[in-house]
Structure formats: structure tokens, C-alpha cells
Amino acid sequence: MGHRTSVKYLLFSIFLVSSICVTTTSHAATIWDKRKKAAEDLIQPAQAQKETQVKKAAKKIPEEVNLLDPADITIPDQYGTIIERHKGTNGKLIVHIQDPHSNYEGQRNEANILESLIKDYNLDLILLEGKVSDLNFNYIRARAPLEERIKEADKLLKEGEISGVNYLNITTNYHMSIQGIEDKKLYDENRTALWEIDKFKVPAYKYVNRLLAAADILKPYIYNKDLLDLDSKKKDYNNEKIDLIEYYGYLYKKSKEKNFPLYTFPDLQNLIKASQLEKKIDMVKVREGKASDEEMKDYNDYLEITKGLNINDLFKQGAMLASTLEDILATNPDQRKLLRISKALFIMSNLLRIKVVPEEYKYFLDHKSDFDPRSWSDFLKQKSQGLNLSLDIPGNVSIINDNLSTIERFYGFASQRDRIFMKRVNAHISNENAELAALVAGGFHTPLLTRLLADNGYSYVVVSPKVTTETDDNLYRSALKREWLPEIK
């Protein structure tokens, strides 16, 4: 086969077998990216130091470095951040990489992370969301020269046609077993539910936004000063005017002012302690061995705190503390009602945009009565009239009422897929007698997946690829809507 034909064959093959990935997170500028950024800011200095320590130890006494201990796994910090570690009991280690769907920078970093795991820890097995079969691109390696493979694969990665896993498979000669972990029927049901949401998403989102605007106008008339202050901080955080450390620091300080016990929020407390210690530490002096005994004590305390910090639990605790504070600060029924409506509207907005995070979806399931659009409209209209504000309150409640079941079905399928993932992980680990595997799936799946991994005895490391650029939402949606899935059989 000639040079030109090889390149054409490469293109044809990639387009023929490209897979899509139905997921419930999308791209930069979501709460997941705030979480990644917060993790990078807090954990990366400690991670970089840990990486240096492990590499030194490996050179001196390689026989004593247990590569299946999650504490000893490192990745180059320019590619991503390890945001959680767990030591299991079954002798198997899963590196869960949170897939940055359709983001070129994130997918390149995903490929780089996988390559570093292959080089440093002999990773061979890659388990992939969005696929069922073991189809890979190894056959292309002999049919197109490396230079052309890299050129064409990079182009397709930018266009969202392939993933970082595909890119690595095409542009290198590493041996890798790429196994899908989907159930086709459930995958298709999840995908179909997404298309159903798309049919009403735009008018529903506009409806919710109009109610959110009306609620915001009413807040100064109904909320007290403390609630208004808390609401302002939440908006500043959601709009990226303040970072997570500042927002959680505010929640922490406000809780102490109100004499609320914080012992039930250990990760949040540790975050505040770590951020305070970080301000006192000169990392350059630590690396150069010039730090004083007191500075090294602070540094070691910092390392200990960040090592034990569970990022997923941290965000759950942050959301719980914000809700608890709202309950404490609200002093009358109108304030409580407006708080519930505002929260439900915010979550509904995220549900419609497929940007909801697990704790928000759990709130949706646990508080169904709060998601009644008739009660939203009636309350906002009543208060508007009582205050002579003449707010424009839309009355087309059916756009939400008639479609709630579709929304719930979509997210329900996504949760069911996590349990299928776990069954397929167990099967592939057993079939290949693997002690180490990479599991590539979207960040929405992380909380339940890590719980299932722990329940099954696995050690795990959660890695967030570095993403500093926004994903093109149209590119992401286009990738989701591709109809061909020949590899899913």
C-alpha cells in the first residue's frame, strides 16, 4: 500500500470506528473544572515533591518501591493532578482518569498521562467508557508511517473525532489492551434519553432562566443581610470571581461565627488548614534543603493533610455546609421558600445543560417536591404582586412538568452504567490477570465508581488531566450525536 493510500486508509478507518461517549459532564467552565483547578492549586506542590521523593527512592532502592501502592504512583504535574488515593485490599490498582470529553488540551494530556503510566509502571490494560468491544487501531501502525499517523491523529483529536486513548494508540507503538466497559443496550438508552432532552432543552432553559432572574430581584426584599451576603458569595464563586479556597474559607468563618460545630466536615477543615499552612511555606527553600526545622514541620504537616484530603468528600461537605448555613440564617418561611426555589432552579438549569454534579442530582432525587414549576411560578408571582414589582413570571410550567421523567431517566441510566462499568472492570482484570489498569471515564462517574472500586477491594488513584482552555460546546454536542458505533456489538 502506497504512502498516500495509507493516510487515506487511516482517515477512513478512524471515521468508520469513531465512538461517542454519553456522559453527564461536558467541558471547561463547569463546576468540575473549578474542582480540578482547586485540586491543582492545593495538591500539586505536594504531588510534585512526592514525585521527586519517589523517583529518588526508586533510584536508590527500587526493590522497596511498591508500584501497586497508590501512595507511590505519580504523574508529571504538567499533565494533570492526582486528586484522590485509596489503599484497597485485593492487590489490584486502578488509575481512574477523568476524561475531559472533546477538549483538545485535556485529551492530549490524557494521552500523556497514559504514556507516563506505560513507561513508569508498565501499564497495559486500558478500560474505556463509551466502548463495548476491544477494537483498537494497532492495525494502522503497519499501514501508515509514524509521522503521518501523528499528523492525522492530531487533526482528528482537535476535531473531536477521536479521544486521547485513540491518539496514543495511533501515534505510538506501545502494546496496550484497550477494552470497552459499556453495555450496548444501556448505552443506547442513555444516548436516546439525551436526544429527548435536546428536544425541549432550549425553551426549558429559557423558562428556568426567567424564573431565576425573578427570584434574584425578589431576594433583597425577602432575604436578611446574612442570607444576601451568603448568596453573593455563592454567585461570585459560580461566576469565578472568587476561587474555591476563598469561598470555602467564607463558609468556614461564617459557621464559626454562628457557633456551628464543624467536626462533621473534616475534609473542609483540612482544606482550610492546608491553605493556611501553604501561605507559610517557601517551597523553594524546602526543595533546596534550606528550610528551618519549624518550616519543615509546617511542610510535613501540609503534606500529611493534603495526602489524606478526599476531594470528592470535600465538595460534598462544602455543599452540605452551604445548605446548613442557609437553614441557620433563614428566619422566616418566605426566606426558606425562596432558598428552596432558587436552589431547585439552579440545579434544574444544570440538569438541562448536562452540567449537573452528583450531589446536585442526589438533591433532585431527594427533594422532588421542590421541583414543582407550578409552586415556583405561584410563589414568585404572589411575592411580586405583594411588593408591587410587576415581575414577568412565565406561566408555561408544562415545559418542565411534562419532561421531568425524561431528565430523571437520562441521569438514571448514567448511574446504572457505573454499576455495569464495575462488573466489566472485574471481568477484564480477571481475564487478563492484571494488577494495574487505567479506567478512563467522565468525572460525573467518579464518586460512585470510586465507592464501587473501594467496595470491591481495589486500590485506586483518581487523576484529573490539566485543562486550561474551554471546550467548544458545539464540538462536544456534535461528538455526542454521531450515529455510527460499529465497535459496539
N, C-alpha and C positions, 0 to 999 in steps of 0.2 A: 504494500500500500504506500503510495507516494506521500510526500510531506504535506501537500495541500489537502489531499484526501483525508489524512489523519486528523487534521484540525477540524475539517467538516464533520468527520465522524464523532470527534469529541463533542462538538456543539450539539449534534443530533442526539447523541446518547444522553447528554446531560438534560436537555429539554424533554426527552422522552421519559426519563425516570425521575424528574424532579418531584419532591414531595412537599406537601404543605403541612403546616402544624397548627391545629386548632388549639388555642391557648387562651388564658384569661388575663394575661398581661400583654402589653404591647411594646412600649418604647420609652425613650427618654422623656423627661418632663412628667413622669408619673411618680407616685409615692415610692415605688420600688427603687427608682433612681436616687431619690433622697436617701433611702436606706443604704444603698450602695455607697453613696458619697460619704455619709456619716461613718460607715464602717471603714472606708478607706482612710478618712481623716484621723480616726481614733486608733485603728488597729494596725495600719501599715507600718508606722515606725517600729512597733514591737515585732511585727512579722518580718521586717527586713533584718532586724537584729537577730531574730530567731533563725532566719535562713543562714546568716553568716555563722552563727554558732553551730548549726547542724553540719554545714559544709566543712568547717574546721574539724569537728568531731569525726566526720566521715573520713577525712584525710589521715587523721591520727590513729583512730581505732575503728575501722569500718565494720569489724565483726560485732561491735557493740551497738551499732545503729540499727534499730528495728524499723524497717521501712513500712511495716504494717501498723505501726503506732501512729495514730493521727497527729500526735504532737510533733512527730518528726517529718511530716510532709510539708514541703514549702513549694511555692511557685514564685517566679520572678515578679516583683511588685509592679513592674511597668505593664504587666499584662492583666493583673487583677488582684483581688484580695480574698484571703481566706476569712470568712465571716463566722464560721462555727466549726467546732470539732467535737466529736463524741467518741469515747472509747467503748467498744462493744465486747462481746463475749465469744463470738464464733470464729475468730481468727481471720475474718474477711473484712476488707476495707473498700468502701465505695467513695469515690470522689464525685460529688454532685456538683456539676457546673450549671449555673443558672443561665439558660440560653437567652441571649439578647436578640430575640427574633427580628430578622430583617434589618439589623443595624450593622452596617459595613464594618465600622471600627470594632464593635463588640464581637462580631463574627471572626474577624482577623485575630483578635485577642483570644477568643475561644480556641482557635486553631493553634495559636502559640502556646496556650496553657496545656493543651493535649500533647503537643510536641515535647514540651518540657517534662511531662509525666512519662512519656515514652522513653525519653533519653535517660532521665534520672531514676526512674523506678520500674522500667521495663513494662509499662502499661501495654496491654494487648487488646483487652476487651472493652469496647465502647458500646454502651446501651443508649438507645436514641428514641426520644419522643417523636411521634409523627411517622413512625415506620413500623411495619409488622415483620417484613422479611429480613434476610441477611444480605440483600443486594448491596454491592459496593462498586466502586469504579476502578478496581485493580486492573481489569482487563484493558483499560485505556492506556495504562502505563507503557505497554509494549507497542502501542499503535500511534503514539504522538510523542515527539521529543519533549524533554522536561521544560525547555524554555517556552515552547508553545502552550504546554499544559498550564504553566503558571500564568501566562498572559491571558488565556481564555478563561481560566477559572477565576482570576481576579475580576475580570469584566462581569462574569455571571454572579459573583458574590456581591458586587456593587449593585447589580440589578435585582438582587433578592431572589435569584433563581436557585441558588444553592446555599448550603449552610457552611459554617466553619468546619464541621466534621467532614463534609464532602470536599471542601477546599483542601484540607490536609491530606485526605485520601488521594486526591488527584495530583497534587503538586509535590508529593514525596514518594519514597519507596519503602516506607516503614511497613512492617507487617502489622495489620490491625484487623481484628474481628469486629465488624460493625453489625449489631443486632438490634432489630426493632422490638419495642416493648408494648405495642398497641394491640388492641382487639379491634378488628375492622368494623364490626357491627356497631360497637360503642363509639368508635372514632367517627363513623359516618353520621350517627345520631347527633353527636356533639356538633359536628360541622353543619348539619342541616338546621339545627336549632339556631346556630349563628346567622345563617342566611335569613331565617324567620325574623330574628331581631332586627336585621338590617332593613326589613320592610317598613318598620314603624319607628326606627331609631331617631330619625331626624325630627319629625313632628313631636315625638315624645320628649326628646331632649329640649326642644324649644319650649314646650309646655312647662317642664320642670324648671328651666332657667327663669321663666317669667315668675313662677311662684317663689323661687329663691330670691329674686330681686325684690318682690313684695315683702318677703319676710325680713330682708335686710333693712328696708325702710321702716318697718314696724319696731325693730329691736330697740332703737333709742327711746321709744315711747313705753316699752314694756320691760326691758331688762333693767336691772340695777347696775350701779357703777362697776362692781366686781365682775358681773357677767359680761358687760360690754368690754372690759379690759381683757378677759379671757378670750372672748370672741375675736377681738382684734389681733391677739397673739396667734390664734389658730389660723386666721386669714393670712397673716404675714408669713407664717410657716408654709401654708399651702401655696402661696404665691411666690415662695422662695425669696422673701425679703429678709428673713432670718433663717439660720440653719437649725438643724435638729438639736444640737447641743444647747443653743440659746433657748429654744422652745421648751425642751425638757427641763432645763435649768429653771425656767419660769414656773413650770408646773411644780417642781420640787420646792422652790422657795414659797410659792403660794400655799402649798399643802402644809408646810411648817408654820406659816403664819396662822393658819386655821387649826393648828394643833391636830392635824390628821396624821395618824400613825403610818409610817412608810415601810414598815418591816415586811409587808406583803408585796413590795415592789423591789426585790433585791437587785435585779439587773439594772433598773433605772438608778438606784442609789449608787451602784458600782460605776455606772457611766459618769455620773457627776463627780465621783471621787477620782476616776481616771482622768477626766478632763482637767480637774484642779491640779493633779499631780503633773500632768503633761506640761502645764504652764511653767512649772518649776524646774523642768528637766532640760539640760543642754545636751541634745543627742550627739552633737559633735564631740563634746568632751567625753561622753560615755564611750563612743566608738574608739576614740584615741587613747582611752585608758587614763584620762586626766581628771576624771570626776572625783570629788571628795567622797569620804565614807558616807556622809549624810546624803549627798546627791545619788550615790549608788543605792542607798537604801530606798530613796524615793523611786528610783528607776526600777528596782526589783519589785517593789510594791505595785508599781504601774504594770509591769509585765504580768504579775500574778493576777491582778484584777482583769486585765484585758484577755488573758488566756482563758479565764473562766466566764467571760461575758457571752451570754447566749443572745445573739442578735434578734432571732425570731421572738424569743420571750420578751426581749426588751421592748419591741414595738407593740406587743400585746399589752404589756404593762403600761406603756405610755398612753395607749388608747383608753385603758381602764381607768387610769388616774385622771385623765381629762374628763371622762364621764362622771367619775366620782366627785370631782371638784364642781362640776356643773350642778350635780344634785345637792351639794352642800351650799352652793352660792345662791341657788334659786329659792326665793322666799314666798312665792305665791303660785297658784295654779296656772295663771296665764304665762308666767315665765317658764314653767315646766312644760307646758303645752307647746310653746314656741320653740323651746330647745329640741323637743322630740321631732317636731315638724321639720326644723332646719336640718337636723341630723339625717332624717329619713330622705329628705330631698337631695342632700349632698351624696348620700350613698346611692340613691336611685340614679343620679347623674353619672356616677362611676359605673354602676351596673350597665347602663345603656351604652357607655363608651368602651366597655370591656376593659376597664381600668381599676376594677374593684380589687381590694386586697382581702385575704382570708378572714380577718377579724370583722371587716365590714359585711362580708357575705354572711358570716355567722350571726351578726346583729340582725340582718334582714330576716334570717330564718327564725330567730328567737323573738322577734318583735313584729310579727306580721300585722298586728292591728295598727301599728304606726305607719304602715304603708297603704293607707286608705286615702286616695286622692280626693274623695268627697269631703273627708274631715279636714284635709289641708285647705281646700278652697273655702269651705264654710267658715273655718276659724279666721283665716286671713281676711275674708270678706266682712265678717262681723266686726273685727277689730278695726278695719279700715273705715267702715261706716261710723263706728262709735267715736273715732278720732277725727272724723270729717276729712279724711285723706283722699278719698275717691281713687283708690288704687285700682289698677287694671288687673283683675283677678280672672284668669281664663276659666271657662266652665267645661271644657271638653275632657272631663275626667275619664272617659272611656278609653282614651289613648293609652292610659296606664292600666286601668281596671281590666280591659279586655286582653292585655298582653302580659300580665304578671306571671301567668303559668308558663309562658314561653321563656321568660327570663329565668325563672326558677329551674326549668327543665335544662336549659343550657348549662347553668352552673352546677346543677346536679350531675349531669353527665361528666363534667370536668372532674368532679370529686370522685366519681366512680372509676374514672380512668386511673387515678392514683393507685387504687387497690389492684387494678389489673397490672399496672407497672410493677408493683411489688411482687406479684406472682411470677411475672416474666423475668424479673431480676433474679429471683431464687432459681428459676429453671435454667437460665443461661449460666449463672455462676456454677451450678451443679454440673451441667452438661460439659462445660469447658474446664471444670476443676480449677477455677480461677480463685486467686486470693486477693486480687486487686482488679477493680473495674471502674470506669468512668460512666456516670449517669448524666446525660445531657437532657434537661427538661426546663421549661419555663419557671420563673420564680414563684408564680402563684402556687405551683405544686409543692414547693419546698416544705412548708410547715407540716402537712400531712405525710409527705414522703419521708421526712426525717423521723417523724414519730414511728412510722411503719418500719423503717430501717432499724431503729433502736429496738423496737418490739421483737424484731427478728434476729437480734443479736449482733447486727453489723456495727463495726466502727464506721464513722463517716466524717468527711470533710466537706464543707459547703464553700464553693468558690464562686465569687461574683466577678465576671470579666469587666475590665475597665471600659466605661462608656462615657465619653465627654461630649459627644455630638448627638443631636436629636435624630430620631428615626423619622423618615418620610412616612407619614401615616397612610398616604395613598399607596405607597410601595408595599407597606405591611398588609393593608387590606387586599391589595391585588394578589399578593402571595397567598393569602388565605383562601382566595376564591378560585384558585386553579382547579380545574375539574379532573385532570389526569392524575391517577395514582396507581400506575401499573405494578409498583413494587408491593402494594398491599393486596395480598391474595387471601 
